[in-house]
Amino acid sequence: VQLVESGGGLVQPGGSLTLSCVASGFTFSDYWMYWVRQAPGKGLEWVSSINNYGGSQYYADSAKGRFTIYRDNAKSTLYLQLNSLKPEDTAMYFCAMNSDGASRGPGTQVAVSS
């Protein structure tokens, strides 16, 4: 199993980013997928989930209305669109095969600062 995230970066408050996660080593379409994040000095926080066919999405309160999770099973790729970013969204973002992030990739850093 391999999960590789990309798309992070430094963005100003109010800005947007799209994170990607390419999966390999398992049948991607068989699994729900998750995004979790870890802010500096804090524990892992669940951000969003999507069912295996992409028809159902779930968000933490902090992400509702600003983030969108989606997937392309043909490309074995998971995405997270981040809009209206806030400084408190600064974190390492991980895609994962479980909501507690136990099976996750190396992450991509998102920094929100003016």
N, C-alpha and C positions, 0 to 999 in steps of 0.2 A: 504494500500500500504506500502510495506517495501522493502528497498534496503539496502543491507549490503555488503560493500566493504572489501576486504582483499588483502594481497600480497605486501603491501608496506614495506619499510625498508631503511636501509642505504647501499648505494652502491658507489663504486668509479667511477669517470668519465670514460666513455667508457663502463660501465657495463650495465647489463640488469635486468629487472624485468617483471613479469607478474602479472597484477592486475586482480582481479576477483570481480564480483558483483552478488550476488544471489538475485533474485527478488521474491516477493510473494505478494499475495493479489490482483492480477490483471492478465489478460491474456497477458502474456509477449509477445507472438508472434503477438499481435495486434498493438504493439507500436514500433515506432522508439525509439532508445536509444542513450544516449549521455554520453560522459566523459567531465567533466569540472574540472578545477583546480584553486587553490587559493594559490599564493605564499605569503610568509610573508609580511604583510603590504600592500598587493595589493588586487584588486577586483577579482571576479570570471572571469575566462577566458575559453571560449569554446576551447576544444581540438579536439574532434572527434565525428562523428555521424555515425550511421548505420541504414539502413532501417529495417523494421520489419522482413524480411526474410533473411537478411544478405548479400544480393547481391550487395548492393551499400554502399560505405564507403566514408566519407568526413573527411578532416583533416585541421586543422589550419596550416599556413605556418611553424610555429615552430615545428610541429609534422611530417610533410611530409617527407617520406623517412626513418624515424626512429621509428615511432609508428605504430602499426597495431591493429585495432579494429576488433573484431569478436564476434560471439554469438553462443550459443547452446540453441535453443528454447526448446528442449526436457528437458533440465536441468534448464530452466529459468535463465540462467547465461550469463552475459556479461563479456567480457575480454578486456584488453588493454595490448598488448605486447610493452614494452618500451625497445628500443635498443639504443646503442651509447649515453647513458645518459650524460647530461651536468650539471654543477652546477646550471645553470638557470632553470633546470627542477625541482628543489627543490620546493615542494608544497604539499598541501593536495589535493588529487585526489578524486573526487566524481563521482559516476554514477548518472545519472539523467534521468527523463522522458521528459525534455525539454531543449532546448539549453541554456537557461539562468540560468539553475540550480535551478529553483524555487522549484522543487520537486526532492530532492536528498537525498542520504544516508548520514550517519555520516562521511564518508570519510576514506581514508587510507593515511598515511603520507609517502612521498617519499623524501629522503634526499640524495643528490649527493655531495660527498665530499671526498677529499683524506686525 
